[in-house]
Amino acid sequence: MDEPTLSRDEVRELDRIAIEELGIPGVVLMENAGRGAAQAIVAFARERLGRSPTRATIVCGGGNNGGDGYVIARHFAIRGIQVQLVSSVDGAALRGDAKVMRTICERMGLSIVTAREPSTEVRASVGELVIDALLGTGFRGELSREALAWVRALEALRTPLKIAVDLPTGLDADTGRPCPEAFHAQLTTTFAAQKQGFDAPGAAAFLGRVVVVPIGTPPSLVDRVREKRGRPGA
């Protein structure tokens, strides 16, 4: 890949500068990310299906990756796409920007099912799209029992299109190495820049096509956070 990449820590630094120095609220960054991802997903679906999607299932985790999923759901609903939201955590457990975005979806009357592990109801209402918004760049190590159950369930679904938000659950953002089981996406909508691990051998099989979605930060900010690479103590 010729495009610049960001490590896990560089993603955090980019967000910090955007929020603390530029004054862009985190919720605005999340809105930009989710709206751009929704647009990219619809365009991909039109290409693959020959039409706009009509139904989608979005599985959201308890962090900001899940928050992005709620934004995508709202913009799908605005477009007339029927959305089934599934949360792997209780809504009361959410904090910050993700909580804001879920609350908006609740007030819009969007369907949200809470299920720590996959249920028959969820599996029966997928539609043309299933979207993995479980874990983002902060994930490292091994999947929890619940996350692994979700990966297995999503992998088993016979749905036309499988999409990952920022990166597929079970893939390490820095190394590009998958857990023994990880989500295979046909499209990954990643934010601000491609992630460092995307260049790793074998990562492409999990990523599918990668689309970089701007989040409203200056393009020069990516270069700024990458400047410290290789410096002593960086």
C-alpha positions as CSV (number, residue, x, y, z in Angstrom):
1,M,0.0,0.0,0.0
2,D,1.3,3.4,-0.9
3,E,-0.9,5.4,1.4
4,P,0.4,6.6,4.8
5,T,-0.5,4.3,7.7
6,L,-1.1,4.9,11.4
7,S,-0.2,2.7,14.4
8,R,-2.6,2.2,17.3
9,D,-0.8,4.9,19.4
10,E,-0.7,7.3,16.4
11,V,-4.5,7.0,16.0
12,R,-4.9,8.0,19.7
13,E,-2.5,10.9,19.2
14,L,-4.3,12.1,16.1
15,D,-7.6,12.1,18.1
16,R,-5.9,13.9,21.0
17,I,-4.6,16.7,18.8
18,A,-7.9,17.1,17.0
19,I,-9.8,17.3,20.2
20,E,-7.4,19.2,22.5
21,E,-5.5,21.4,20.1
22,L,-7.9,22.0,17.2
23,G,-11.0,22.0,19.4
24,I,-13.0,19.5,17.4
25,P,-15.3,17.7,19.8
26,G,-14.9,13.9,19.8
27,V,-18.6,13.5,19.0
28,V,-18.0,15.5,15.8
29,L,-15.2,13.2,14.8
30,M,-17.4,10.2,15.4
31,E,-20.2,11.8,13.4
32,N,-17.9,12.4,10.5
33,A,-16.5,8.9,10.6
34,G,-19.9,7.2,10.8
35,R,-21.5,9.4,8.1
36,G,-18.6,8.8,5.7
37,A,-18.6,5.1,6.4
38,A,-22.3,4.9,5.7
39,Q,-21.8,6.6,2.3
40,A,-18.9,4.2,1.4
41,I,-20.9,1.2,2.4
42,V,-24.0,2.2,0.4
43,A,-21.7,2.8,-2.6
44,F,-20.1,-0.6,-2.2
45,A,-23.5,-2.3,-1.9
46,R,-24.8,-0.6,-5.0
47,E,-21.7,-1.9,-6.9
48,R,-22.1,-5.4,-5.6
49,L,-25.9,-5.7,-5.5
50,G,-26.7,-3.5,-8.5
51,R,-29.0,-1.5,-6.2
52,S,-29.2,0.2,-2.8
53,P,-29.5,-2.1,0.2
54,T,-32.8,-2.3,1.9
55,R,-31.9,-4.1,5.2
56,A,-28.8,-4.2,7.4
57,T,-27.7,-5.6,10.7
58,I,-25.0,-3.7,12.7
59,V,-23.4,-5.3,15.7
60,C,-22.0,-2.7,18.0
61,G,-19.5,-3.1,20.9
62,G,-19.1,-1.1,24.0
63,G,-16.5,1.4,22.8
64,N,-16.1,4.1,20.1
65,N,-16.2,1.4,17.3
66,G,-19.7,0.7,18.5
67,G,-20.5,4.4,18.5
68,D,-19.5,4.6,14.9
69,G,-21.9,1.8,14.2
70,Y,-24.8,3.8,15.8
71,V,-23.9,6.8,13.5
72,I,-23.9,4.5,10.5
73,A,-27.3,3.1,11.6
74,R,-28.8,6.6,11.8
75,H,-27.6,7.6,8.3
76,F,-28.9,4.3,6.9
77,A,-32.3,5.0,8.5
78,I,-32.3,8.5,7.0
79,R,-31.7,6.8,3.6
80,G,-34.7,4.5,4.1
81,I,-32.6,1.4,4.9
82,Q,-34.2,-0.8,7.5
83,V,-31.6,-1.3,10.3
84,Q,-31.4,-3.9,13.1
85,L,-28.9,-2.7,15.7
86,V,-27.4,-5.3,18.0
87,S,-25.5,-4.2,21.1
88,S,-23.1,-6.6,22.8
89,V,-23.3,-4.6,26.0
90,D,-26.2,-3.0,27.9
91,G,-26.8,0.6,26.9
92,A,-26.2,1.7,30.5
93,A,-22.6,0.5,30.2
94,L,-21.8,3.0,27.4
95,R,-20.0,6.2,28.1
96,G,-19.1,9.4,26.3
97,D,-19.6,9.8,22.5
98,A,-20.8,6.3,22.0
99,K,-23.6,6.8,24.6
100,V,-24.6,10.0,22.8
101,M,-24.9,8.2,19.5
102,R,-26.9,5.3,20.9
103,T,-29.3,7.7,22.7
104,I,-30.0,9.4,19.4
105,C,-30.8,6.1,17.8
106,E,-33.1,5.2,20.7
107,R,-34.9,8.5,20.4
108,M,-35.3,7.9,16.7
109,G,-37.0,4.7,17.5
110,L,-34.5,2.4,15.8
111,S,-34.6,-1.2,16.8
112,I,-31.8,-2.1,19.2
113,V,-31.4,-5.6,20.7
114,T,-29.0,-6.2,23.5
115,A,-27.3,-9.6,23.3
116,R,-24.0,-10.4,24.9
117,E,-23.8,-13.4,22.6
118,P,-25.6,-14.1,19.3
119,S,-29.3,-15.1,19.4
120,T,-31.6,-16.8,17.0
121,E,-33.6,-13.6,16.7
122,V,-30.5,-11.7,15.6
123,R,-29.4,-14.3,13.1
124,A,-32.8,-14.3,11.5
125,S,-33.0,-10.6,10.7
126,V,-29.7,-9.9,8.9
127,G,-30.6,-8.4,5.5
128,E,-28.2,-7.8,2.7
129,L,-25.5,-6.3,4.9
130,V,-23.9,-7.3,8.2
131,I,-21.6,-4.8,9.8
132,D,-19.0,-5.5,12.4
133,A,-18.7,-2.5,14.8
134,L,-17.5,-4.6,17.7
135,L,-13.9,-3.8,18.4
136,G,-11.6,-1.0,17.0
137,T,-7.9,-0.2,16.9
138,G,-7.6,-0.4,20.7
139,F,-8.0,-4.2,20.6
140,R,-5.0,-6.4,21.2
141,G,-4.4,-9.8,22.5
142,E,-7.1,-12.5,22.4
143,L,-10.8,-12.1,21.9
144,S,-13.0,-12.5,24.9
145,R,-15.4,-15.4,24.9
146,E,-18.3,-13.1,24.0
147,A,-16.4,-11.5,21.1
148,L,-15.3,-14.8,19.8
149,A,-18.9,-16.0,19.8
150,W,-19.9,-13.0,17.8
151,V,-17.1,-13.5,15.3
152,R,-18.1,-17.1,14.8
153,A,-21.8,-16.1,14.3
154,L,-21.0,-13.4,11.8
155,E,-18.7,-15.6,9.9
156,A,-21.4,-18.3,9.7
157,L,-24.1,-15.9,8.3
158,R,-25.0,-16.3,4.6
159,T,-25.4,-12.7,3.8
160,P,-24.3,-11.1,0.5
161,L,-22.1,-8.4,2.1
162,K,-19.9,-8.3,5.2
163,I,-18.5,-5.0,6.3
164,A,-15.9,-4.0,9.0
165,V,-15.9,-0.6,10.7
166,D,-12.3,0.6,11.0
167,L,-10.9,-2.9,11.1
168,P,-12.3,-6.4,11.3
169,T,-12.8,-7.8,14.9
170,G,-9.9,-10.1,15.8
171,L,-7.3,-8.3,13.6
172,D,-4.5,-6.4,15.3
173,A,-4.2,-2.9,14.0
174,D,-0.4,-2.7,14.5
175,T,0.8,-6.2,13.4
176,G,-2.0,-7.2,11.0
177,R,-2.0,-10.6,12.7
178,P,-5.4,-12.2,13.2
179,C,-6.5,-14.1,16.3
180,P,-7.1,-17.8,15.6
181,E,-10.6,-16.7,14.5
182,A,-11.3,-13.2,13.1
183,F,-14.0,-11.5,11.0
184,H,-13.5,-11.7,7.2
185,A,-14.8,-8.5,5.6
186,Q,-15.4,-7.7,2.0
187,L,-15.1,-4.0,2.7
188,T,-13.3,-2.2,5.6
189,T,-14.1,1.4,6.1
190,T,-11.2,2.7,8.1
191,F,-10.8,6.2,9.5
192,A,-8.3,9.0,8.8
193,A,-5.7,6.7,7.4
194,Q,-4.9,3.0,6.8
195,K,-3.7,1.2,9.8
196,Q,-0.1,0.0,10.1
197,G,-1.0,-3.7,10.2
198,F,-2.9,-3.5,6.9
199,D,0.3,-4.1,5.0
200,A,1.1,-7.3,6.8
201,P,1.1,-10.6,4.8
202,G,-2.4,-12.2,5.0
203,A,-4.2,-9.1,6.4
204,A,-5.9,-8.5,3.0
205,A,-7.9,-11.7,3.3
206,F,-9.6,-10.2,6.4
207,L,-9.9,-6.6,5.2
208,G,-11.3,-7.0,1.7
209,R,-11.4,-3.7,-0.1
210,V,-10.2,-0.8,2.2
211,V,-11.7,2.6,1.9
212,V,-10.2,5.4,4.0
213,V,-12.9,7.7,5.4
214,P,-12.0,11.3,6.4
215,I,-13.0,12.3,9.9
216,G,-12.8,16.1,9.5
217,T,-9.1,16.6,10.4
218,P,-6.5,18.3,8.2
219,P,-4.6,15.8,6.0
220,S,-1.4,17.2,7.4
221,L,-2.3,15.9,10.8
222,V,-1.6,12.3,9.7
223,D,2.0,13.4,8.7
224,R,2.4,15.3,12.0
225,V,1.7,12.3,14.2
226,R,3.9,10.0,12.0
227,E,6.9,12.3,12.4
228,K,7.9,10.7,15.7
229,R,8.4,7.3,14.2
230,G,11.9,6.1,14.7
231,R,12.9,8.9,17.1
232,P,14.5,7.8,20.4
233,G,11.8,7.6,23.1
234,A,9.0,8.0,20.5
